Amino acid sequence: MNDRGEISTLKAWLLVLASLLDEAILLVLIILALRYFHIQITWPIILVAWLAVIIFFIIIHKAVVPSMRRRKVTGADGMIGLTGEVSQPLRPQGVIKVKGEYWKAKSVDGDVGIGDDVEVVGIKGLILEVKRKKV
């Protein structure tokens, strides 16, 4: 996970493949059970099954993996990168307003005056670490 709360495509695919492992094990057990009871599987059924698997992986590639890579929008990770306005001067600690909510904040790059825009760069407990927003 990088500093913006995103994960790499490779890591997302590894998570998906790990979650599909139990389905693969179940499929193998079903095939072994069919062989145990001497039930033959015809080629058309095998081809339809392969087509279903391919379609399933296309859906995962287009829908699930990108959603796993998106930036977190809740919790502490969702605060990183947001912009706020200083309500009480940060010398180095004060109060800022982010998305209509007031938060205690600590400036990481010196004093910041009332009305200045700041960017959230970190969180320690309930105190946001901020830096002056570059114009």
C-alpha positions as CSV (number, residue, x, y, z in Angstrom):
1,M,0.0,0.0,0.0
2,N,1.4,3.4,-0.9
3,D,1.0,6.7,0.8
4,R,-2.2,7.4,-1.0
5,G,-3.9,4.3,0.3
6,E,-3.7,2.3,-2.9
7,I,-2.4,-1.2,-3.5
8,S,-0.6,-2.4,-6.6
9,T,-2.2,-4.4,-9.4
10,L,-0.1,-7.4,-8.6
11,K,-1.1,-7.4,-5.0
12,A,-4.7,-7.0,-5.9
13,W,-4.5,-10.0,-8.3
14,L,-2.7,-12.1,-5.6
15,L,-5.5,-11.3,-3.2
16,V,-8.1,-12.4,-5.8
17,L,-6.2,-15.6,-6.7
18,A,-5.9,-16.5,-3.0
19,S,-9.6,-16.0,-2.5
20,L,-10.3,-18.2,-5.6
21,L,-8.1,-21.0,-4.2
22,D,-10.9,-22.6,-2.2
23,E,-13.2,-22.7,-5.2
24,A,-10.5,-24.5,-7.2
25,I,-10.1,-27.1,-4.4
26,L,-13.9,-27.6,-4.3
27,L,-13.9,-28.1,-8.1
28,V,-11.1,-30.7,-7.8
29,L,-13.1,-32.5,-5.1
30,I,-16.2,-32.5,-7.3
31,I,-14.3,-34.0,-10.2
32,L,-12.8,-36.7,-8.0
33,A,-16.3,-37.5,-6.6
34,L,-17.6,-37.8,-10.2
35,R,-14.8,-40.2,-11.2
36,Y,-15.4,-42.2,-8.0
37,F,-19.0,-42.8,-9.0
38,H,-17.9,-43.5,-12.6
39,I,-19.8,-40.5,-14.1
40,Q,-18.4,-39.3,-17.4
41,I,-18.1,-35.6,-18.3
42,T,-18.7,-34.8,-22.0
43,W,-16.6,-32.4,-24.0
44,P,-19.4,-29.9,-24.5
45,I,-19.8,-29.6,-20.7
46,I,-16.0,-29.1,-20.3
47,L,-16.0,-26.4,-23.0
48,V,-18.9,-24.6,-21.4
49,A,-17.2,-24.8,-18.0
50,W,-14.0,-23.3,-19.5
51,L,-16.0,-20.5,-21.2
52,A,-17.6,-19.7,-17.8
53,V,-14.3,-19.6,-16.1
54,I,-12.8,-17.2,-18.8
55,I,-15.9,-14.9,-18.5
56,F,-15.5,-15.0,-14.7
57,F,-11.9,-13.9,-14.9
58,I,-12.8,-11.1,-17.4
59,I,-15.4,-9.8,-14.9
60,I,-12.9,-9.9,-12.1
61,H,-10.3,-8.1,-14.2
62,K,-12.7,-5.3,-15.2
63,A,-14.6,-4.9,-11.9
64,V,-13.0,-6.3,-8.8
65,V,-9.3,-5.6,-9.3
66,P,-9.8,-1.8,-10.0
67,S,-12.1,-1.5,-7.0
68,M,-9.4,-3.1,-4.8
69,R,-6.8,-0.6,-6.1
70,R,-9.0,2.5,-5.4
71,R,-8.0,4.9,-2.7
72,K,-9.5,4.2,0.7
73,V,-12.3,6.7,1.4
74,T,-13.1,5.8,5.0
75,G,-11.2,5.8,8.3
76,A,-7.8,7.3,8.8
77,D,-6.5,6.4,5.3
78,G,-9.4,8.4,3.8
79,M,-8.2,11.6,5.5
80,I,-4.7,11.6,3.9
81,G,-4.6,14.1,1.1
82,L,-7.7,16.0,2.0
83,T,-7.6,19.8,2.2
84,G,-8.8,21.8,5.2
85,E,-8.9,25.4,6.4
86,V,-7.2,26.6,9.6
87,S,-9.8,27.7,12.2
88,Q,-7.3,28.3,15.1
89,P,-3.7,29.1,14.3
90,L,-1.3,26.1,14.1
91,R,1.7,27.0,16.4
92,P,2.4,24.1,15.8
93,Q,-0.9,22.8,17.1
94,G,-4.4,24.2,16.5
95,V,-7.7,23.4,14.9
96,I,-8.7,23.0,11.2
97,K,-11.9,22.3,9.4
98,V,-12.0,19.4,7.0
99,K,-15.2,18.4,5.2
100,G,-17.3,20.5,7.6
101,E,-15.7,18.9,10.7
102,Y,-13.3,20.4,13.2
103,W,-10.1,18.5,13.9
104,K,-7.1,19.1,16.1
105,A,-4.1,19.5,13.9
106,K,-0.4,19.8,14.1
107,S,1.6,21.6,11.5
108,V,4.7,19.7,10.2
109,D,6.2,22.8,8.4
110,G,6.0,25.7,10.9
111,D,3.2,28.1,12.0
112,V,0.1,28.5,9.8
113,G,-2.4,31.3,10.2
114,I,-6.2,31.4,10.4
115,G,-7.9,31.0,7.0
116,D,-4.9,29.3,5.3
117,D,-5.5,26.1,3.4
118,V,-3.6,23.0,4.6
119,E,-3.3,19.4,3.4
120,V,-3.5,16.4,5.6
121,V,-0.3,14.3,5.4
122,G,-0.7,12.0,8.4
123,I,-2.7,11.1,11.4
124,K,-1.5,10.3,15.0
125,G,-4.4,9.3,17.2
126,L,-7.1,12.0,16.7
127,I,-4.6,14.7,15.7
128,L,-4.1,15.4,12.0
129,E,-0.6,16.2,10.7
130,V,-0.8,18.9,8.1
131,K,1.3,21.0,5.9
132,R,0.6,24.3,4.2
133,K,-1.2,23.8,0.9
134,K,0.9,24.7,-2.1
135,V,-0.9,27.1,-4.5
